[in-house]
Amino acid sequence: MLKKKILVTGSNGLLGQKLIHALAGSNTFELIATSKGENRCLLTAGYTYHSLDITNKNKVEEVFQNVRPDIVIHTAAMTNVDACEQDHSGCLRMNVDAVSYLVEASEKHQAHLIHLSTDFIFNGTHGPLSEEEKPDPLSFYGHSKLQGEKLVQQSKCKWAIVRTVLVYGVVDGMSRSNIVLWAKDALEKGKSIPVVDDQFRTPTLAEDLAAGCILIAEKGATGVFHISGKDFMSVYDLALRVADFWKLDKSLIRRAKSTDIKQPAQRPPITGFILYKAKVNLGYTPKSFEEGLQILNNQLTLSNH
């Protein structure tokens, strides 16, 4: 049986690395990982790596021409919400223009395009949200991701959109932090941290998100899927649960309001996802938040040895 070729963009990122760990040496798929610059994943066997700047249309076409992927999992994006608010052109290059190049290449090579998106396309008046919810972004980042979604939905290739929420996990080289690691690190150092109690999410373990993307690839599924964790909580509660799990001092966590924390971009107050469609159509089974923390703990213990 011929293995299907999966090309992953943004393979140096958190989700990208989890996809490498899940797909390297697979019996079903041949993995081609791509990211800007050098490969930063410590696992180097069982797949091939190409350096790729997705904002360069010719380079995108060149890699597709060489690789001829059957499936593309597009994880690369400019995801720093405040940076997007301050650098509109950079944000549009990564989150809109690059998507148009990938759509065009996927159409030409008849690849199944699996595109990552975000809960930040919603205005946050209520949640958890289903796939039918009407987008209404509050931030420039949210707008750019919604534009990217529209390009994918209007494309002539086979496509799926995976929206997710507040992804956490451990990445090789620990180059990027996330809310869980930030809270754990600050509390271990005895720092007092302000954490908002008026933003609600369903935090997503990076391994679960990777598993959801792979289920879509395996099933050849199309359409929009909400893939996140299953536990709905405020960001403040998330920090308390992190403190409980690692037995850290909860009194260091200060309740704050979104208005107290000066950030250039507005965040949607309430998101979180209803996972019914992903569970029924894909067989997606996310872990609980505490199970996710246990996985992180195991990985952190390993990387410290």
NURO-73482 format. One record per residue (C-alpha): x, y, z. Coordinates in steps of 0.25 Angstrom, whole numbers, plus 5000, padded with zeros to 4 digits. Example, Ala and Ser with C-alpha at 12.3 -4.5 7.8 and 13.67 -1.06 7.14 Angstrom:
<sites>
504949825031 505549965029 
</sites>
This chain:
<sites>
500050005000 500550144996 500750235008 500050365007 500950485008 500650585019 501250725018 501250805031 501550955031 502051015044 502750895049 503650965058 502351015066 501650945077 500650875069 501650855058 502550775067 501450695073 501050655059 502450615056 502550525068 501150465065 501450435050 502950415049 503150265044 501650245042 501150125035 500150205028 500750335025 502050395019 502350525027 502950645021 503150755031 503450895027 503751025035 504551145034 506051125036 506651005043 505850885048 505750905063 505050775066 505950685074 505350565067 506050555054 505750415049 504550365041 504250485033 504850585023 505050735026 504950855017 505250995021 504051075015 503651225016 502151215014 502051365011 502851334998 501951284987 503051234978 503651154990 502251094993 502051044979 503450994978 503250904991 501950854986 502550824972 503650744979 502850674990 501450664983 500650644996 499350574997 499050645010 499450785016 499350815031 499550965031 499951005045 500851125043 500251255046 500551385053 499851355066 500451465076 499151545077 499751675082 500851665071 499751655061 499051775066 500351855065 500851795051 499651785042 500451765029 501351655036 500051585041 499351595027 500551535020 500651415030 499151395032 498451425019 499451435008 500251305011 498851235012 498551284998 499851224993 499551095000 498151084995 498651114981 499751004982 498750904989 497750924977 498850904967 499350774973 497950724978 498350724993 497450715004 497750845012 497550845027 497550985032 497751025047 496851145052 496451195065 495351235075 495851375074 494951395061 493751405071 493351525079 493251445093 491851485097 491551345101 492151205100 492451085098 492251095083 491851005072 492351005058 491051075054 491351205062 491451335054 492951395054 493051535059 494551555062 494951665072 496451675069 497351685056 497851545059 496451495059 496051575046 497351515039 496951375043 495551395038 496051445025 496951315024 495751225027 494951295016 496051265006 496051125010 494551115009 494451174995 495551084990 495350974980 496250874987 495750774998 495850855011 495650845026 495750955036 496150925050 495851035061 496451025074 496551095088 497751125097 498751025093 499750975104 500950875104 502450855104 503250885092 504650845089 505650955093 504551015101 504551135091 503151185093 502351185106 500851175108 499851205119 500151075127 501651075127 501651225130 500751205142 501551085147 502851155145 502451285152 501851215164 503051125165 503951255166 502951305177 502451425168 501151485170 500351475157 499051545152 498151455145 496851495138 495551435144 494651485133 495151405121 494651265119 495251155111 495451005108 496950995108 497550895098 498650795100 499550805088 499550655087 498050655086 498050755075 499050675067 498250555069 496950635064 497750675051 498250535049 496850475050 496350575039 497550535030 497250385033 495750395030 495850495019 494850585026 494450725021 493750845027 493950915040 494350845053 494450905067 495550835074 495950875088 496050815102 494750775109 494850855122 494250995122 494851085132 495251235134 496751265132 496851295147 496251155150 497251095140 498451165149 497851105162 497750965155 499250975151 499551015165 498750905171 499450805162 500850845165 500550875179 500951025178 500451145186 499151185181 499151315189 500151365179 499051365169 498251505168 496951515162 496951625151 495951675141 496351685126 496251835127 497351835138 498351765128 498751865118 498851785105 498851845091 497851745086 496451715091 496151575095 494851505094 494251485108 493651355107 493951245096 494151095098 493650995089 492550895088 493250765083 492050685079 492350685064 493850645066 493450535075 492350475066 492950495053 494450475056 494450395069 495250505075 495450485090 496150595098 496850575111 496350645124 497150775128 497850695139 498150575130 498850685121 499650745132 500150595136 500650585121 501350715122 501950675136 502450545130 503150625118 503750725127 504250615136 504950545124 505450675118 506150705131 506950575132 
</sites>
